[in-house]
């Protein structure tokens, strides 16, 4: 199970769902919630800034590689499947892009459009970061199908309060 939340809801989601892995997508100088100190360092990926500027393309590729490495570790973890928690500041663009990337990486035989549709159904407010999705598409050799699936989604709806989102994953 992938859990996506805003920074405001990350601590409560962590306490409720007890994830084995956490991906924190942070702004420069933004601290992670202290409750994440309980997560082993190798299971807590901290990504600083975002993939929104053209100058960050190389950094974005490196971040994507780290995300895909963590996804592979999570998929192959011999322990019972504890959830993975992904959070960013608002829980709309970066964390939703990471959730989509992880779903595509783990569900390798599944159609990108079906995965994107599941994301939209669970999170109507999701607006995945296209640069991050594009970089992952290249690394996963998806021939632009991931980015096309996101671009073909109906527009996201505005939401004042972004809920914690649960996304089932089938390996």
C-alpha positions as CSV (number, residue, x, y, z in Angstrom):
1,X,0.0,0.0,0.0
2,X,1.2,3.5,-0.9
3,X,0.1,6.3,1.4
4,X,0.3,9.9,0.2
5,X,-0.1,12.9,2.4
6,X,0.7,16.6,2.8
7,X,3.4,17.5,5.3
8,X,0.6,18.7,7.7
9,X,-0.9,15.2,7.7
10,X,2.3,13.1,7.5
11,X,2.8,12.6,11.2
12,X,-0.8,11.4,11.8
13,X,-0.6,9.1,8.7
14,X,2.7,7.7,10.0
15,X,1.2,7.0,13.4
16,X,-2.0,5.5,11.9
17,X,-0.4,3.2,9.2
18,X,3.1,2.4,10.6
19,X,4.9,2.5,7.3
20,X,8.1,0.6,6.9
21,X,9.4,3.1,4.3
22,X,9.0,6.9,4.1
23,X,9.8,9.3,1.2
24,X,10.0,12.9,2.4
25,X,10.0,15.5,-0.4
26,X,11.0,18.7,1.2
27,X,11.8,22.3,0.4
28,X,15.3,23.6,1.2
29,X,15.6,23.8,5.0
30,X,12.2,22.2,5.7
31,X,12.5,19.6,8.5
32,X,11.0,16.2,8.5
33,X,8.5,15.4,11.3
34,X,10.5,14.1,14.4
35,X,8.3,10.9,14.4
36,X,10.2,9.8,11.2
37,X,13.3,9.4,13.3
38,X,12.0,5.9,14.1
39,X,12.4,4.8,10.5
40,X,15.8,3.2,9.7
41,X,17.9,5.6,7.6
42,X,18.0,3.2,4.6
43,X,14.2,3.2,4.6
44,X,13.8,7.0,4.7
45,X,14.5,8.8,1.5
46,X,14.8,12.5,1.9
47,X,14.5,14.4,-1.4
48,X,15.3,18.1,-1.2
49,X,13.5,20.6,-3.6
50,X,11.7,19.5,-6.7
51,X,12.1,18.7,-10.3
52,X,10.5,21.9,-11.7
53,X,13.3,23.8,-13.2
54,X,15.2,22.9,-16.4
55,X,18.5,23.4,-14.6
56,X,17.6,20.6,-12.3
57,X,17.4,17.9,-15.0
58,X,20.5,16.0,-13.8
59,X,19.4,16.3,-10.2
60,X,15.9,15.1,-11.2
61,X,17.5,12.0,-12.8
62,X,19.5,11.2,-9.7
63,X,16.4,11.6,-7.5
64,X,14.4,9.3,-9.8
65,X,17.1,6.7,-9.6
66,X,17.1,6.9,-5.8
67,X,13.3,6.6,-5.8
68,X,13.4,3.6,-8.1
69,X,16.0,1.9,-6.0
70,X,13.9,2.4,-2.9
71,X,10.8,1.0,-4.8
72,X,12.8,-2.1,-5.7
73,X,13.9,-2.6,-2.1
74,X,10.4,-2.2,-0.9
75,X,9.0,-4.6,-3.5
76,X,11.6,-7.2,-2.6
77,X,11.4,-6.7,1.2
78,X,11.0,-10.2,2.8
79,X,9.1,-8.7,5.7
80,X,5.3,-8.6,5.5
81,X,4.2,-5.7,3.3
82,X,4.1,-2.6,5.5
83,X,3.0,0.5,3.7
84,X,5.2,3.2,2.2
85,X,4.4,6.8,3.1
86,X,5.2,9.6,0.6
87,X,4.7,13.2,1.6
88,X,5.5,16.6,0.2
89,X,4.4,20.0,1.4
90,X,0.9,20.0,-0.1
91,X,0.4,16.3,-1.2
92,X,-0.6,17.3,-4.7
93,X,2.2,17.4,-7.3
94,X,5.6,16.0,-6.1
95,X,4.3,13.2,-3.8
96,X,1.6,12.2,-6.3
97,X,4.2,12.0,-9.1
98,X,6.4,9.8,-6.8
99,X,3.4,7.6,-6.0
100,X,2.6,7.2,-9.7
101,X,6.3,6.4,-10.5
102,X,6.4,3.8,-7.7
103,X,3.2,2.2,-8.9
104,X,4.5,2.0,-12.5
105,X,7.9,0.6,-11.3
106,X,6.3,-2.0,-9.1
107,X,3.4,-2.9,-11.5
108,X,5.6,-3.3,-14.5
109,X,3.1,-5.3,-16.5
110,X,0.2,-2.9,-15.9
111,X,-0.9,-0.2,-18.3
112,X,0.2,3.3,-17.4
113,X,-3.2,4.7,-18.2
114,X,-4.9,2.3,-15.8
115,X,-2.4,3.2,-13.1
116,X,-3.0,6.9,-13.7
117,X,-6.7,6.4,-13.6
118,X,-6.5,4.7,-10.3
119,X,-4.4,7.6,-9.0
120,X,-7.0,10.1,-10.2
121,X,-9.9,8.0,-8.7
122,X,-8.2,7.9,-5.3
123,X,-7.0,11.5,-5.4
124,X,-9.0,13.9,-7.6
125,X,-6.8,16.7,-6.4
126,X,-3.6,15.0,-7.7
127,X,-1.6,17.0,-10.2
128,X,1.6,14.9,-10.7
129,X,4.9,16.8,-11.4
130,X,5.5,16.2,-15.1
131,X,9.2,16.6,-15.1
132,X,9.6,13.9,-12.4
133,X,7.2,11.6,-14.3
134,X,9.0,12.3,-17.6
135,X,12.4,11.4,-16.1
136,X,11.0,8.2,-14.6
137,X,9.4,7.3,-17.9
138,X,12.8,7.5,-19.5
139,X,14.5,5.5,-16.8
140,X,11.8,2.8,-16.9
141,X,11.9,2.7,-20.7
142,X,8.2,3.4,-21.0
143,X,8.4,5.3,-24.3
144,X,6.5,8.4,-23.1
145,X,3.5,6.3,-22.0
146,X,3.7,7.4,-18.4
147,X,3.7,11.1,-19.3
148,X,1.0,10.6,-21.9
149,X,-1.2,8.9,-19.3
150,X,-0.8,11.8,-16.9
151,X,-1.4,14.4,-19.6
152,X,-4.6,12.6,-20.6
153,X,-6.1,12.7,-17.2
154,X,-9.0,15.0,-16.6
155,X,-7.9,18.2,-14.8
156,X,-7.4,17.9,-11.1
157,X,-10.0,19.4,-8.8
158,X,-9.1,22.1,-6.3
159,X,-9.3,21.1,-2.7
160,X,-8.9,23.2,0.4
161,X,-8.0,20.2,2.5
162,X,-5.9,17.5,0.9
163,X,-6.8,14.1,2.3
164,X,-4.4,11.3,3.1
165,X,-4.7,9.0,0.0
166,X,-4.4,5.2,0.0
167,X,-3.2,3.5,-3.2
168,X,-3.1,-0.3,-3.4
169,X,-0.2,-1.8,-5.3
170,X,-0.1,-5.2,-6.9
171,X,3.4,-6.6,-7.5
